[in-house]
Amino acid sequence: MLTGNALVSKVTEMQAQEPPAKMSDIVRACGYEIDGKLKFTQFYVELLDAKGLLNKTPEPEISEEYQEIYDELCEKYGEDAVEAFLTIYEESDLQHFEDAFRGRYDSEADFADQTTIDCYALDIPVFVMVDWQATWDQGFSGDYEFVDGFVFAKDW
């Protein structure tokens, strides 16, 4: 059975033929025929995984000592936010999550824009163009971490 890049390459090659190969022929050629039966589900799962489209994120392993605070934070802020925090910090730092958490933003530039306005009460006319990504890079990136849309202060 082909997996990974070899599977993607074979599928791409067979679909590029004129006329394109039938899916049953592709599944068979990739080795997903077992005891004379085509295993379409197994084939598609492997293909999705090989293309990086299958979310196989393992359940987070939190020690018993920190499980309660982890669960509370997940309930209040969402598991995505807590997991983003844990990509930067250790589980022993979960007690500082609320001190560090600054919200979810579409980009670093959006965070820089909103934070600058919040801090300085700027009323910038719409015709003025500000490079908010540069503002993040030069002014905020030293003090904050941006992970999957979540922003955390480094100085909790």
Number of C-alpha atoms within 10 A of each C-alpha: 14 18 16 14 12 13 22 18 13 17 19 13 13 17 15 11 9 7 8 12 14 11 13 14 13 20 22 19 16 18 16 21 17 10 7 8 9 16 16 15 10 11 22 13 13 20 20 14 16 16 13 11 11 12 8 8 6 6 6 9 8 13 11 9 10 14 14 12 15 21 15 12 18 15 11 11 15 12 16 14 22 22 17 18 25 17 10 14 14 9 22 12 13 19 14 15 22 14 13 18 20 17 12 17 17 10 18 24 19 16 24 22 18 14 15 17 13 10 8 8 10 11 7 10 7 7 6 7 8 12 11 19 18 14 17 22 13 10 14 19 17 11 11 18 20 19 20 14 17 21 22 23 19 15 9 12
